[in-house]
């Protein structure tokens, strides 16, 4: 296999690392509901991308508009957008606008909100994003291959007023499983991946390129938007010599805080906006290290300070705080409560928990409360829960398995209330929450968006092999 682990303490091997995309200072234009919809087009097709640089051949990928990641879509809060998607793949596809609170008909789930876009056909997505923040898009059809071969991109919804930073920077983190000749390895959906940690790769890129170092200037403040578009890789990022401040999670502003232990946990599909004050010394390099997996610590890239004097002598004060979005606040006193048990997978003793045949499926190895949906969505699937429109709900997600699960709820953002019975120390909203093995997380939301909404694990192997259900809101 292609060598990939660039150890944090050694250069004897290397991780295929990261690239930096600078998006520029935010626009100063005000939101205007009377403006016509912003128009975008996306073409899904096969292509080639130089993921690992000139030392290796370009990689055969599936992508949007010929690039990895797909084109950055910029919208403005409260203004309509229209995206025409043309399918030039040899199979059906959809686009799911991950984290956007939109109508069910625009959610892009095969069999639930729309039929797949057939080859050579088009589909137009139209919606008005109610929230500013960092979101992303990806297929919800043949997800393992389409996402695993590169089909993902970022969608940034700008605040009505500019945010006080010197630069706005986006990193789309993607994990790949590559062969020695830099091609995507076969074996999507094998049983071991499905029943354990998913298809964790051997190569990580940011914005589709390898990075040894990224240019920065002493004294500047960066808003760094992180998107984990990986199939399965969980990341724990440390910024050596720096103190990142988390200011938004999954596009939703939170109480600004430093990550626990200096490690920013980012599961598949999760996003984080951090304020990064560049307090390093001119001319020096500082590593960004991912140390989530024991024995597989590597450095992703280096922050490379130029030799110019600092842009300013001291960090900006006060810390960056983002304006909150209009997400409805759940009424915890009257909320209806439900427990959801995450079940299945390879157990500690090495035996597979047999979930086959549940809910009419034949390859399910995961379940939620004994119910499984395989693939990317099934028409006619009965909902696990039917929720009353407008009512508040508290869900306790209990992970009865030996594996981590980033649980994603479509069409809504929820408040993360507690972990293992202890209140979370900072007020935070999310649409994807990471639930460690044998632990529980309590979330709350208002069921204000009618439709059949997916709740599933975003380790894609887990999703397609059963850890997915419908919550019906009516």
KOLFI-931009 format. One line per 3 residues: number of its first residue (from 1); their letters; for each residue x, y, z of C-alpha. Coordinates in Angstrom, 2 decimals, always signed. Each point is the difference from the previous one (the first is absolute). Layout:
NUM) a) X,Y,Z; ...
// end
This chain:
1) xxx) +0.00,+0.00,+0.00; +1.04,+3.60,-0.50; +1.95,+1.19,+3.03
4) xxx) -2.10,+2.48,+1.93; +0.85,+0.46,+3.65; +2.26,+2.99,+0.40
7) xxx) +0.81,-0.62,+3.64; -0.06,+2.92,+2.37; +3.46,-0.96,+1.22
10) xxx) +1.54,-1.45,-3.15; +0.21,+0.64,-3.74; +0.83,-3.63,-0.89
13) xxx) -3.54,-0.24,-1.36; -2.41,+2.68,-1.07; -3.66,+0.87,+0.10
16) xxx) -1.42,+1.47,-3.15; -1.08,+3.18,+1.65; -1.81,+3.21,-0.48
19) xxx) -0.51,+3.03,-2.15; -1.33,+3.44,+0.88; -2.70,+1.92,-1.78
22) xxx) -0.32,+3.66,+0.87; -3.48,+1.35,-0.54; +0.76,+3.67,+0.61
25) xxx) -1.59,+2.67,+2.16; -3.75,-0.38,+0.33; -2.23,+2.16,-2.13
28) xxx) -1.35,+3.16,+1.60; -3.30,-0.16,-1.92; -3.18,-0.25,+2.06
31) xxx) -2.49,-2.83,-0.36; -2.93,+0.96,-2.19; -2.97,-2.32,-0.25
34) xxx) -1.20,+1.76,-3.15; +3.06,-1.09,-1.97; -0.46,-2.74,-2.60
37) xxx) +1.35,-3.44,+0.85; +3.73,-0.48,-0.39; +0.58,-2.46,-2.82
40) xxx) +2.48,-2.89,+0.10; +0.59,-3.09,-2.08; +1.70,-3.26,+0.97
43) xxx) +0.95,-2.79,-2.36; +0.59,-3.43,+1.53; +2.46,-1.97,-2.13
46) xxx) +3.12,-2.12,+0.07; +3.33,+1.77,-0.15; +3.64,-0.01,+1.05
49) xxx) +1.64,+1.89,+2.85; +3.66,+0.35,+1.08; -0.69,-0.98,+3.60
52) xxx) +3.58,-0.99,+0.87; +2.08,+2.35,-2.11; +2.31,-0.43,-2.96
55) xxx) +1.81,-3.00,+1.48; -3.08,-2.15,-0.65; -2.56,-0.32,-2.82
58) xxx) -3.21,+1.97,+0.16; -2.80,-1.88,+1.75; -3.19,-1.10,-1.75
61) xxx) -2.81,+1.63,+1.99; -3.70,+0.79,-0.12; -0.55,+3.69,+0.57
64) xxx) -1.96,+3.20,-0.58; +1.12,+2.31,-2.81; +3.22,-1.93,-0.46
67) xxx) +1.56,+0.93,+3.35; +0.74,-1.39,+3.47; -1.75,+1.29,+2.00
70) xxx) -2.94,+1.28,-2.00; -0.36,+3.74,-0.56; -0.54,+2.15,+3.05
73) xxx) -3.58,+1.27,+0.05; -0.42,+3.33,+1.78; -3.47,+1.14,+1.00
76) xxx) -1.33,+2.66,+2.34; -2.21,-0.54,+3.01; -3.67,+0.45,-0.86
79) xxx) +0.57,+0.29,-3.76; -1.29,-2.67,-2.42; +2.35,-2.16,-2.03
82) xxx) -0.60,-2.30,-2.97; +2.42,-2.82,-0.87; -0.46,-2.01,-3.20
85) xxx) +1.68,-3.42,+0.26; +0.80,-1.88,-3.19; +0.84,-3.70,+0.27
88) xxx) +2.71,-1.26,-2.35; +0.81,-3.05,+2.10; -0.99,-3.44,-1.20
91) xxx) -2.46,-0.38,+2.91; -2.63,+1.95,+1.89; +1.00,+2.65,+2.53
94) xxx) -1.41,+2.70,+2.27; +1.43,+2.90,+1.99; -0.61,+0.33,+3.74
97) xxx) +0.60,+3.50,+1.40; +1.41,-1.09,+3.33; -1.03,+2.13,+2.97
100) xxx) -2.30,+2.36,-1.88; -3.48,+0.29,+1.51; -1.99,-0.24,-3.25
103) xxx) -3.25,-1.53,-1.31; -0.10,-3.80,-0.18; -0.35,+0.03,-3.80
106) xxx) +3.47,+1.58,-0.24; +1.76,-2.37,+2.43; +1.42,-2.28,-2.69
109) xxx) -0.66,-3.42,+1.55; -0.63,-2.81,-2.48; -3.40,-1.63,+0.45
112) xxx) -1.08,+2.38,+2.76; +0.07,+3.58,-1.31; +0.65,-0.61,-3.71
115) xxx) +0.77,-2.71,-2.55; +3.62,-0.09,-1.13; +1.06,+2.34,-2.78
118) xxx) +0.41,-2.38,-2.93; +3.10,+0.11,-2.21; -0.12,+2.90,-2.50
121) xxx) -2.84,+1.61,+1.97; -0.17,+3.16,+2.14; -1.68,+0.98,+3.24
124) xxx) -0.36,+3.50,+1.44; +0.36,+0.58,+3.73; -1.51,+3.23,+1.31
127) xxx) +0.02,+1.19,+3.60; +0.68,+2.99,+2.22; +2.61,-0.76,+2.68
130) xxx) -1.30,+1.37,+3.33; +3.34,-0.34,+1.79; +3.43,+1.47,-0.63
133) xxx) +2.91,-2.41,+0.39; +2.12,-2.77,-1.48; -1.89,-2.81,-1.73
136) xxx) +0.79,-2.53,-2.72; -1.55,-2.10,-2.73; +0.35,-3.63,-1.05
139) xxx) -2.05,-2.80,-1.62; -2.58,-2.07,+1.85; +0.01,-2.69,-2.72
142) xxx) +2.59,-2.79,-0.22; +1.63,+2.01,+2.78; +2.95,-2.29,+0.67
145) xxx) +1.34,+0.23,-3.53; -1.17,+3.48,-0.97; +1.24,+1.71,+3.16
148) xxx) +2.96,-2.36,+0.31; +1.14,+0.83,-3.53; -0.09,+3.73,+0.62
151) xxx) -3.48,+1.48,-0.39; -0.14,+2.71,+2.65; +0.23,+3.77,+0.27
154) xxx) -0.52,+2.86,+2.43; -2.93,+2.40,+0.25; +0.68,+3.17,+1.97
157) xxx) -2.90,+2.21,+1.03; +1.28,+3.46,+0.82; -1.23,+2.13,+2.90
160) xxx) -1.85,+3.21,-0.91; +2.89,+2.02,+1.44; +3.71,-0.76,-0.46
163) xxx) +1.86,-1.84,+2.75; +3.07,+1.69,+1.48; +2.80,-2.24,-1.25
166) xxx) +2.97,+0.62,-2.27; -0.59,-3.10,-2.12; -2.80,-2.53,-0.45
169) xxx) +1.52,-3.42,-0.78; -1.61,-3.32,-0.90; +1.50,-3.49,+0.46
172) xxx) -2.05,-2.89,-1.40; +1.60,-3.06,+1.60; -0.34,-3.24,-1.97
175) xxx) +1.28,-3.48,+0.80; +0.86,-2.38,-2.86; +0.98,-3.65,-0.27
178) xxx) +2.56,-0.01,-2.84; +2.15,-2.64,-1.66; +3.73,+0.30,-0.77
181) xxx) -0.78,+1.64,-3.33; -2.19,+2.63,+1.70; -3.29,-1.53,-1.16
184) xxx) -3.05,-0.50,+2.21; +0.04,-3.50,+1.43; -2.89,-2.34,-0.74
187) xxx) -1.96,-1.78,+2.69; -2.70,+2.52,+0.85; -2.49,-1.51,+2.42
190) xxx) +2.07,-2.96,+1.21; -1.29,-1.72,+3.12; +2.89,+0.90,+2.31
193) xxx) -0.30,+3.70,-0.76; -3.77,-0.16,+0.39; +0.12,-1.71,+3.40
196) xxx) +2.92,+1.94,+1.52; +1.31,+3.54,-0.43; -0.98,+0.46,-3.65
199) xxx) +2.20,+0.62,-3.03; +2.82,+1.97,+1.63; +2.54,+0.86,-2.69
202) xxx) +3.75,+0.45,-0.19; +0.14,+3.49,-1.50; -1.41,+3.32,+1.19
205) xxx) -0.34,+3.09,-2.16; -1.36,+3.46,+0.58; -1.75,+1.54,-2.96
208) xxx) +1.25,-2.89,-2.09; +3.75,+0.63,+0.18; +3.04,-0.94,+2.05
211) xxx) +1.46,+2.65,+2.26; +3.32,+0.12,+1.77; -0.62,+3.51,+1.27
214) xxx) -2.51,+2.84,-0.19; +1.02,+3.69,-0.09; -1.09,+2.23,+2.88
217) xxx) +1.10,+3.33,+1.43; +0.74,+0.79,+3.60; -2.67,+2.09,+1.68
220) xxx) -2.89,-0.80,-2.32; -3.31,-1.51,+1.07; -1.39,-2.75,-2.21
223) xxx) -3.49,-1.45,-0.06; +0.80,-3.61,-0.88; -2.97,-2.03,-1.20
226) xxx) +0.58,-3.75,+0.35; -2.18,-2.55,-1.83; +0.56,-3.74,+0.48
229) xxx) -1.31,-1.56,-3.23; +1.54,-3.42,+0.71; -1.90,-3.27,-0.22
232) xxx) +1.12,-1.14,+3.45; +3.14,+1.72,+1.32; -0.40,+1.79,+3.33
235) xxx) +2.59,+2.72,+0.60; +1.41,+1.57,+3.14; +1.92,+3.08,-1.09
238) xxx) +2.62,+1.80,+2.06; +1.53,+3.28,-1.15; +3.48,+0.03,+1.47
241) xxx) +0.92,+3.33,+1.58; -3.51,+1.41,-0.50; -3.27,+0.20,+1.92
244) xxx) -2.91,-0.45,-2.40; -3.33,+1.36,+1.20; -3.10,-1.88,-1.17
247) xxx) -2.63,+2.58,-1.00; -2.45,-2.19,-1.96; -0.88,-3.70,-0.20
250) xxx) -1.76,-1.41,-3.07; -0.66,+3.51,-1.23; -1.68,+1.13,+3.23
253) xxx) +1.75,+2.60,+2.19; +0.88,-1.26,+3.47; +1.43,+1.43,+3.20
256) xxx) +3.63,+0.67,-1.04; +2.27,-2.52,+1.70; +3.27,-1.83,-0.39
259) xxx) -0.29,-3.72,-0.82; +0.42,-2.33,+2.99; +3.64,-0.92,+0.41
262) xxx) +0.86,+2.06,-3.06; -1.38,-2.77,-2.30; -2.78,+0.94,-2.40
265) xxx) -2.12,-3.12,-0.65; -1.53,-0.11,-3.46; -1.95,-3.07,-1.08
268) xxx) -1.19,-0.65,-3.57; -2.43,+2.71,-1.20; +0.79,+2.28,+2.94
271) xxx) +1.18,+3.58,-0.42; +1.65,+2.50,+2.29; +0.82,+3.67,-0.45
274) xxx) +2.99,+1.08,+2.05; +1.54,+3.39,+0.64; +3.75,-0.44,-0.31
277) xxx) +2.20,+2.84,+1.16; +3.42,-0.40,-1.60; +2.24,+0.57,+3.00
280) xxx) +2.98,-1.98,-1.27; +3.40,+1.43,-0.86; +0.73,+1.33,-3.50
283) xxx) +1.93,-2.57,-2.03; -0.99,-3.00,+2.15; -2.08,-3.10,-0.83
286) xxx) -2.64,-1.56,+2.25; -1.60,-3.37,-0.66; -3.71,-0.84,-0.13
289) xxx) -0.18,-3.52,+1.45; -2.79,-2.59,-0.12; +0.38,-2.43,+2.91
292) xxx) -3.44,-1.63,+0.18; +1.03,-3.59,-0.81; +2.43,-1.56,+2.43
295) xxx) +3.26,-0.85,-1.73; -0.94,+1.96,-3.15; +0.98,+3.54,+0.99
298) xxx) +1.02,+2.14,-2.98; +0.38,+3.64,-0.89; -2.46,+1.39,-2.51
301) xxx) +1.90,+3.12,-1.03; +2.09,+2.81,+1.47; -0.94,+3.60,+0.62
304) xxx) +2.88,+1.80,-1.73; +0.59,+3.54,+1.24; +1.59,+2.38,-2.47
307) xxx) +2.80,+2.29,+1.06; -2.09,+3.17,+0.08; -0.50,+1.79,+3.31
310) xxx) -3.28,-0.74,+1.80; -3.14,+1.54,-1.46; -0.81,+1.16,+3.53
313) xxx) +1.91,-0.22,+3.25; -2.69,-1.76,+2.07; -2.94,-2.28,-0.65
316) xxx) -3.33,+1.65,-0.66; -2.25,+0.66,+2.97; -2.72,-1.01,+0.68
319) xxx) -0.06,-3.56,-1.40; -2.02,-0.56,-3.14; -3.71,-0.62,+0.65
322) xxx) -2.41,-0.79,-2.83; -3.65,+1.16,-0.09; -2.45,-2.79,+0.80
325) xxx) -2.29,-1.50,-2.60; -3.81,-0.11,+0.30; -0.16,-3.63,+1.15
328) xxx) -3.09,-0.58,+2.19; +0.79,-0.64,+3.64; -1.44,-3.28,+1.33
331) xxx) -2.24,+0.19,+3.07; +1.71,-2.51,+2.27; -2.76,+0.16,+2.62
334) xxx) -2.66,-1.33,-2.39; +2.21,-1.98,-2.39; -0.91,-3.59,-0.76
337) xxx) +2.90,-2.38,+0.62; +1.17,-3.07,-1.88; +2.95,-2.36,+0.38
340) xxx) +1.75,-1.22,-3.14; +2.35,-2.95,+0.34; +2.79,-0.37,-2.54
343) xxx) +0.54,-3.73,-0.49; +2.01,-2.52,-2.00; +3.42,-0.26,-1.60
346) xxx) +3.01,-2.13,+0.88; -0.06,-0.64,+3.73; +2.87,-0.12,+2.44
349) xxx) +0.14,-3.79,-0.12; +0.41,+0.04,-3.76; -3.54,-1.16,-0.85
352) xxx) -2.26,+1.93,-2.32; -3.33,+0.99,+1.45; -2.42,-1.44,-2.53
355) xxx) -2.46,+2.64,-1.16; -0.81,-1.61,-3.37; -3.62,+0.03,-1.10
358) xxx) -1.05,+2.91,+2.21; -2.51,+2.33,-1.62; +0.10,-2.04,-3.17
361) xxx) +3.76,+0.40,-0.59; +2.47,-2.82,-0.54; +3.36,+1.62,+0.72
364) xxx) -0.67,+2.04,+3.13; +2.67,-0.22,+2.68; -1.07,+3.14,+1.89
367) xxx) -3.29,+1.19,+1.43; -1.67,+2.75,+2.00; -2.51,-1.39,+2.49
370) xxx) -0.03,-3.22,-2.01; -0.89,+1.75,-3.26; +2.33,+0.15,-3.01
373) xxx) -0.05,+1.67,-3.39; +2.75,-0.97,-2.42; +1.32,+1.93,-2.98
376) xxx) -0.83,+3.68,-0.42; -3.74,+0.11,+0.57; -2.95,-2.26,-0.68
379) xxx) -3.42,+1.10,-1.19; -2.78,-1.20,+2.26; +2.22,-0.54,+3.03
382) xxx) -2.05,+0.35,+3.18; +1.24,+2.73,+2.36; +1.68,-0.95,+3.26
385) xxx) -1.75,+2.94,+1.68; -2.81,+2.32,-1.02; +0.48,+3.46,+1.50
388) xxx) -2.56,+2.74,+0.36; +0.68,+3.09,-2.09; +1.06,+2.91,+2.20
391) xxx) +0.64,-2.05,+3.13; +3.33,-0.18,+1.87; +1.82,-3.32,+0.34
394) xxx) +2.94,-1.33,+1.99; +1.76,-3.04,-1.43; +2.49,-2.04,+1.99
397) xxx) +2.40,-1.76,-2.36; +1.45,-3.04,+1.80; +2.92,-1.64,-1.76
400) xxx) -0.17,-3.69,+0.91; +2.74,-0.86,-2.52; +3.79,-0.15,+0.08
403) xxx) +0.41,+2.70,-2.68; -0.34,+3.77,-0.40; -3.08,+1.37,-1.78
406) xxx) -0.43,+3.57,-1.34; -3.80,+0.20,+0.01; -1.56,+2.40,-2.52
409) xxx) -3.58,+1.30,-0.03; -1.25,+1.41,-3.30; -1.99,+3.22,-0.25
412) xxx) +0.71,+1.25,+3.53; +2.61,+1.29,+2.37; -0.11,-1.19,+3.59
415) xxx) +1.41,+1.10,+3.33; +2.51,-2.35,+1.58; -1.09,-0.13,+3.64
418) xxx) +2.13,-2.57,+1.78; +2.49,-2.85,-0.27; -0.30,-2.95,+2.36
421) xxx) -2.38,+2.01,+2.17; +2.32,+3.00,+0.34; -1.05,+3.31,-1.59
424) xxx) +2.25,+1.12,-2.84; +2.18,+2.87,+1.24; -0.76,+2.30,-2.94
427) xxx) -3.27,+0.80,-1.72; +0.13,-1.67,-3.40; -2.21,-0.95,-2.91
430) xxx) +0.82,-2.66,-2.58; -1.48,-2.20,-2.71; +2.54,-2.84,+0.47
433) xxx) +1.09,-1.14,+3.45; +2.83,-2.43,+0.73; -1.05,-2.76,+2.41
436) xxx) +2.94,-2.01,+1.45; -0.30,-3.75,+0.72; -2.12,-0.94,+3.03
439) xxx) -0.91,+3.64,+0.64; -3.13,+2.10,-0.38; -0.78,+3.47,-1.29
442) xxx) -3.17,+1.98,+0.62; -1.25,+2.38,-2.71; -3.08,+2.25,-0.29
445) xxx) -1.78,+1.67,-2.90; -3.32,+1.39,-1.18; -1.65,-2.19,-2.63
448) xxx) -0.87,+3.01,-2.14; +0.75,-1.38,-3.47; -2.62,-2.43,-1.39
451) xxx) +1.04,-3.08,-1.91; +1.71,-3.38,+0.25; +3.51,+0.83,+1.24
454) xxx) +2.98,-2.33,+0.16; +1.87,-0.63,+3.24; +3.14,-2.00,-0.70
457) xxx) +3.63,-0.61,+0.80; +2.30,+1.93,-2.34; +2.64,-2.71,-0.02
460) xxx) -1.32,-0.89,-3.43; +0.62,-3.73,+0.35; -2.15,+0.05,+3.15
463) xxx) -2.75,+1.97,-1.74; -0.31,-2.25,-3.03; +0.10,-3.15,+2.13
466) xxx) -2.86,+0.93,+2.27; +0.61,+2.89,+2.40; -2.62,+2.24,-1.58
469) xxx) -3.65,+0.64,+0.84; -2.78,+2.47,-0.81; -1.44,+2.56,+2.40
472) xxx) -3.36,+1.15,-1.37; -1.14,+3.52,+0.92; -3.64,+0.70,-0.71
// end
